[in-house]
């Protein structure tokens, strides 16, 4: 419980850096006292990564820091000390992990964010411990074409076919699909007057960002009202968006959700109380209450909202399409819901995890030793 309280305090007080659900390495921060933490700024270097539809053409890009927004992961990637390589490999029971023949110097991971899986595009973006942002996988819409002049970033969120990153100076940059025309979305059209932002979350075809003054701004597809920020929301601390709904936690710890509510994924329980974290899934929503209790609501067809009775306090949660994974205070990863692809089959030897990120049909965790372990089904196109 002491570990939970210490980390919960860290995440809450450092909400600027730890927005939404993320993957982090403990070596990149430390707690000096309640309400105090510090990030180590990395030095920059060039790295290489692979795009599945670009004939293995190397990409390079600079960047930095923890992930912000939805963290659905849809591929396995191994970080080397001198770069990044896409290396998804099937193991037993559909598990994905570092190949046995992998060099010992692979890793560690700092953060990873995968775009929403679909028939059109799958891509993944990762932030390295040395400060680089790299994207790999499908780049049909340019979602992996990291701008050469992007510079260091402090947050990244991958949508379905677009990617958004917050630079170290606080300004938001989005690239990839913008689908302007008959179906005008504009999810990459960052408002000129947006200013500096604290957090970003990229959904299927919309983007939401928390400005430095706490104002939540959403733009892009608004067919279901997922960009209609309530006028009485007040300053926001966190935002999470996915398919067609958006959820935000305001300065009072109140959870507010808006957009598509077909499965009641926006019907926040009246007795929920203050929360400090939220993850919007495709059709359900999960929130971590101030006491660490996990509460999920919305579509429950596969039991993705059936929180285990013995789960206990959690530090992080990631809601996917039909399954949910939560990180307990003791570091144990627990997943529940749809397991058709083994996405809820947590490896017995996973060990303590620091963060969790789930996609539509598989799950990923960053381990205490810096490994990234993914299990379930990885979409085709990441092979090789």
ABEGO torsion letter per residue (X at the ends): XAAAAAAAAAAAAAAAAABEBBBBBAAABBBABBGBBBBBBBBBBBBBBBBAAAGGBBBBBBEBEBBBEBBBBABBBBBBAAEBBBBBBBBBGGBBBBBAABBAABOBBABBBBBBBBAABBBBBBBBAAGBBBBBEBAAAGAABBBAAAEBBABBBBBAABBBBBBAAGBBBBBEBAGBEABBAGAABBBAAAEBBABBBBBAABBBBBBAAGBBBBBEBAAAGAABBBAAAEBBABBBBBAABBBBBBAAGBBBBBEBAAAGAABBBAAAEBBABBBBBAABBBBBBAAGBBBBBEBAAAGAABBBAAAEBBABBBBBAABBBBBBAAGBBBBBEBAAAGAABBBAAAEBBABBBBBAABBBBBBAAGBBBBBEBBBBGABX
